[in-house]
Amino acid sequence: MTTPDGFFIRTDGPIPTINLERVGSLGRERQIVIDIFNSSISPFLEAEGLPGNRYSVSRWDIAQDNQSLTTRVVMTLSPDSPDWEVTPTSVGSQSGIVIVPPSGVSISSIPDEPLSTNPAIAVPPGSQQPPQAQIPQPQIPPQPQTPRVPPQVNNSRILVAIDPGHGGRDPGAVGIGGLQEKNVVFPVSTRVAQLLREAGVDVVMTRVDDRTLDLEPRGNIANNANATIFLSIHANAISLSRPDVNGVETYYYSENGRQLASIIHANVQPASGLGNRGVKQARFYVLRNTAMPAALLELGFLTGSEDIVRLRDPAWQERMAQAITQGLLQYLEPYRR
Ligand SMILES: [Zn+2]
């Protein structure tokens, strides 16, 4: 919502924990990236519903990442905008993020808007569709678009990029019993790499130990190695209060990733013994910023009462590694003749 002084974004639960990143410098168009951890926003909140062109905010992007239970809000500011102070707070039973200009900066010249008496976050009327799980990325400075070219494959060199999600200081999702996503996806990923190599296929891994790694280098590693295909391996989470949500899902972004995602899913889901949440399109960073067919596998829900039993079972992890490998080899079959 817009207030006479700035903005207020309401969140569920206690006072939210946030991470703030400022991109760009004063006097130029720049962005403030606010990650709100362990939060959920109204499923009806969309960037379009936030007040654009108000107080020198030229654009809002907002998205929820169900993997990490993080909501990302990106404010794009025009060059004349002040720097904003972003403060998690709670007023009465209501928690949220207060976004105001730094103290001392007058915004009295900015056209005012009546203070809404409705404390809810902006909800565009008639909106029935929850926003896609997508995380807007800072776009300043503008980055050259990764060219989308058909995979250049020849028989002599096939290279599979395997990306174990999260790692190091980033545990990924934390599920029932405290099981961390990184501790599930890493052994599965390394085992996939081993099985592929045994099958005579070269592999590049984005990380080979428990280290912190941003999303950008993950894509770069695959692109620079000119990998044939890219697979990011994750486990899912929604909320510890939703043990009823279980199942495997596989994502792609570009059309050339759809077949890869479908084949992996068709191998993994039946072998998993878990529910089938299907093959879906989503704007995950690693899918959008890899030049080759790319897919992202969510092995099951760490917060799911059914899935958690399997996710922590090393024998099940081994079966998943075998099913993933089988899917990758099946996709690569036409190239290996
Ligand atoms: Zn993840």
Residues whose N, C-alpha, C, O or C-beta is under 5 A from the ligand:
A	BS01	ZN	Q67 G165 G172 H234 A235
